[in-house]
Amino acid sequence: MATIERTPALPDASASRWRSEPFRIFFPLGVLFAWVGVGHWLAYTTGVTATYSCKLHGSVQMQAFMMAFAAGFLMTAVPRRTQTPPVTRIEIGAMITALVITTIGALYERWTVCEAGYAAMFVILAQFAMRRFFGRAAGRRPPA
């Protein structure tokens, strides 16, 4: 009986470069968020602000800067690994929105808003990954 070997899927020709390589959006966005987090130090050091919020700095650095890089990596690597369609415009838009909401919430010290945006990022990434790992279109399953 002949076996059919599955060849790796080629990048979706109809997908834009931004969708097939979303790290090109999220990595620069992560750098911007890094500057927002570090900018808080600079504003305090130069006397622009009278106080320094360690919580603001930590929230922006971990929940926006680091998550932008994580989202960029995962949204690029998972479709390639699973041989599934690239990230959708809606998923990109939702992740960018959640990142911005998290950052703005931290800047205005609205911690519930900040944490809600952060939680939304996990929901977006979870549905993104599950649809590709366990969907019918998955050419490769995740390793055991």
The 8 nearest C-alpha neighbors of each residue, nearest first, counted from 0:
[[1, 2, 3, 4, 5, 6, 138, 7],
 [2, 0, 3, 4, 5, 6, 7, 138],
 [3, 1, 4, 0, 5, 6, 138, 7],
 [2, 4, 5, 1, 6, 0, 7, 138],
 [5, 3, 6, 2, 7, 1, 138, 8],
 [4, 6, 3, 7, 138, 8, 139, 2],
 [7, 5, 8, 4, 9, 138, 3, 82],
 [8, 6, 9, 5, 82, 138, 79, 80],
 [9, 7, 82, 6, 10, 83, 79, 138],
 [8, 10, 11, 7, 12, 82, 6, 79],
 [11, 9, 12, 8, 19, 14, 79, 84],
 [10, 12, 14, 13, 9, 84, 85, 19],
 [13, 11, 14, 10, 15, 9, 16, 19],
 [12, 14, 11, 15, 10, 16, 19, 18],
 [15, 13, 11, 12, 18, 19, 16, 85],
 [14, 16, 18, 17, 19, 13, 12, 11],
 [15, 17, 19, 18, 20, 14, 21, 23],
 [18, 16, 21, 20, 15, 19, 23, 24],
 [19, 17, 15, 21, 16, 20, 86, 85],
 [18, 20, 16, 85, 17, 21, 14, 15],
 [21, 19, 17, 75, 22, 18, 16, 23],
 [22, 20, 23, 17, 24, 18, 71, 75],
 [21, 23, 71, 25, 24, 20, 26, 72],
 [24, 22, 21, 25, 26, 20, 17, 27],
 [25, 23, 22, 21, 26, 27, 28, 17],
 [24, 26, 28, 71, 22, 67, 27, 23],
 [25, 27, 29, 28, 68, 22, 24, 23],
 [28, 26, 30, 29, 25, 24, 31, 23],
 [27, 29, 25, 31, 26, 30, 32, 24],
 [30, 28, 64, 67, 26, 32, 27, 31],
 [29, 31, 33, 27, 28, 32, 34, 26],
 [30, 32, 28, 34, 29, 33, 27, 35],
 [31, 33, 35, 64, 29, 34, 30, 63],
 [34, 32, 30, 36, 64, 31, 35, 60],
 [33, 35, 37, 31, 32, 36, 38, 30],
 [34, 36, 32, 38, 33, 37, 31, 39],
 [37, 35, 56, 33, 34, 59, 38, 39],
 [38, 36, 34, 39, 40, 35, 33, 41],
 [39, 37, 41, 35, 40, 36, 34, 42],
 [38, 40, 42, 37, 41, 36, 43, 35],
 [41, 39, 43, 38, 37, 42, 44, 51],
 [40, 42, 38, 44, 43, 39, 45, 37],
 [41, 43, 47, 39, 45, 40, 44, 48],
 [42, 44, 48, 46, 40, 41, 45, 47],
 [45, 43, 41, 46, 42, 40, 47, 48],
 [44, 46, 42, 43, 47, 41, 48, 40],
 [47, 45, 43, 48, 44, 42, 49, 41],
 [46, 48, 42, 45, 43, 49, 44, 41],
 [49, 47, 43, 46, 42, 50, 51, 45],
 [48, 50, 43, 46, 47, 51, 42, 44],
 [51, 49, 48, 43, 52, 46, 42, 47],
 [50, 52, 43, 53, 40, 49, 39, 48],
 [53, 51, 55, 54, 56, 50, 39, 57],
 [52, 54, 56, 55, 57, 51, 58, 39],
 [53, 55, 57, 52, 56, 58, 105, 59],
 [56, 54, 58, 52, 105, 53, 57, 59],
 [55, 57, 36, 53, 59, 54, 58, 60],
 [58, 56, 54, 60, 55, 59, 61, 53],
 [57, 59, 55, 62, 61, 60, 56, 54],
 [60, 58, 63, 62, 36, 56, 57, 102],
 [61, 59, 64, 57, 58, 36, 63, 62],
 [62, 60, 65, 58, 59, 63, 64, 57],
 [61, 63, 58, 59, 66, 60, 117, 65],
 [62, 64, 59, 66, 98, 65, 61, 67],
 [65, 63, 29, 60, 32, 33, 67, 66],
 [64, 66, 61, 68, 67, 63, 62, 69],
 [67, 65, 69, 63, 68, 64, 62, 70],
 [68, 66, 29, 70, 25, 64, 65, 69],
 [67, 69, 71, 65, 66, 26, 70, 29],
 [68, 70, 66, 72, 71, 67, 73, 65],
 [71, 69, 67, 73, 72, 68, 74, 66],
 [72, 70, 22, 25, 68, 74, 69, 21],
 [71, 73, 69, 75, 70, 74, 22, 76],
 [74, 72, 76, 70, 75, 77, 71, 69],
 [73, 75, 71, 72, 70, 76, 77, 86],
 [74, 76, 72, 73, 20, 21, 77, 71],
 [77, 75, 73, 79, 78, 74, 72, 80],
 [76, 78, 80, 79, 73, 74, 75, 81],
 [79, 77, 83, 81, 82, 80, 85, 76],
 [80, 78, 82, 76, 77, 81, 83, 75],
 [81, 79, 77, 78, 82, 76, 139, 141],
 [80, 82, 139, 78, 137, 83, 138, 79],
 [83, 81, 138, 79, 8, 78, 80, 137],
 [84, 82, 78, 81, 137, 136, 131, 85],
 [85, 83, 78, 86, 11, 82, 131, 136],
 [86, 84, 19, 78, 18, 87, 83, 14],
 [85, 87, 18, 74, 90, 84, 88, 19],
 [88, 86, 90, 89, 91, 85, 18, 84],
 [87, 89, 91, 90, 92, 86, 18, 93],
 [88, 90, 92, 87, 91, 93, 86, 94],
 [91, 89, 93, 87, 92, 88, 94, 86],
 [92, 90, 88, 94, 89, 93, 95, 87],
 [93, 91, 89, 95, 90, 94, 88, 96],
 [92, 94, 96, 90, 91, 95, 89, 97],
 [93, 95, 97, 91, 96, 92, 120, 90],
 [96, 94, 98, 92, 97, 93, 99, 91],
 [95, 97, 93, 99, 94, 98, 92, 100],
 [96, 98, 116, 100, 94, 95, 99, 120],
 [99, 97, 95, 101, 96, 63, 100, 94],
 [98, 100, 102, 96, 101, 97, 103, 95],
 [101, 99, 97, 103, 102, 98, 116, 104],
 [102, 100, 113, 116, 104, 98, 99, 103],
 [103, 101, 99, 105, 104, 100, 59, 106],
 [102, 104, 106, 100, 105, 101, 99, 107],
 [103, 105, 113, 109, 101, 112, 107, 102],
 [104, 106, 108, 102, 103, 55, 107, 113],
 [107, 105, 103, 108, 104, 102, 55, 109],
 [106, 108, 104, 105, 109, 103, 110, 102],
 [109, 107, 105, 106, 110, 104, 55, 113],
 [110, 108, 104, 107, 112, 111, 105, 113],
 [109, 111, 113, 112, 108, 114, 104, 105],
 [110, 112, 114, 113, 109, 115, 104, 116],
 [113, 111, 115, 104, 110, 109, 114, 116],
 [112, 114, 101, 104, 110, 116, 111, 115],
 [113, 115, 117, 111, 116, 112, 110, 118],
 [116, 114, 112, 118, 117, 113, 111, 119],
 [117, 115, 97, 101, 119, 113, 114, 118],
 [116, 118, 114, 120, 119, 115, 101, 62],
 [119, 117, 115, 121, 120, 116, 114, 122],
 [118, 120, 116, 122, 117, 121, 123, 115],
 [121, 119, 123, 117, 118, 122, 97, 94],
 [122, 120, 124, 118, 119, 123, 125, 117],
 [121, 123, 119, 125, 120, 124, 126, 118],
 [124, 122, 120, 121, 126, 125, 127, 119],
 [125, 123, 127, 121, 122, 126, 128, 120],
 [126, 124, 122, 128, 127, 123, 121, 129],
 [127, 125, 129, 123, 128, 124, 130, 122],
 [126, 128, 124, 125, 130, 129, 123, 131],
 [127, 129, 131, 125, 126, 130, 132, 124],
 [130, 128, 132, 126, 131, 133, 127, 125],
 [131, 129, 134, 128, 127, 133, 132, 126],
 [130, 132, 128, 129, 134, 133, 137, 83],
 [133, 131, 129, 130, 140, 128, 134, 137],
 [132, 134, 129, 130, 131, 135, 137, 140],
 [135, 133, 130, 131, 136, 137, 132, 129],
 [134, 136, 137, 133, 138, 131, 130, 132],
 [137, 135, 134, 83, 138, 131, 82, 84],
 [138, 136, 81, 83, 139, 135, 134, 131],
 [137, 139, 82, 81, 136, 83, 140, 5],
 [140, 138, 81, 137, 82, 141, 80, 132],
 [139, 141, 132, 81, 142, 137, 138, 133],
 [140, 142, 132, 143, 139, 81, 80, 133],
 [143, 141, 140, 139, 80, 132, 81, 77],
 [142, 141, 140, 139, 132, 133, 81, 80]]
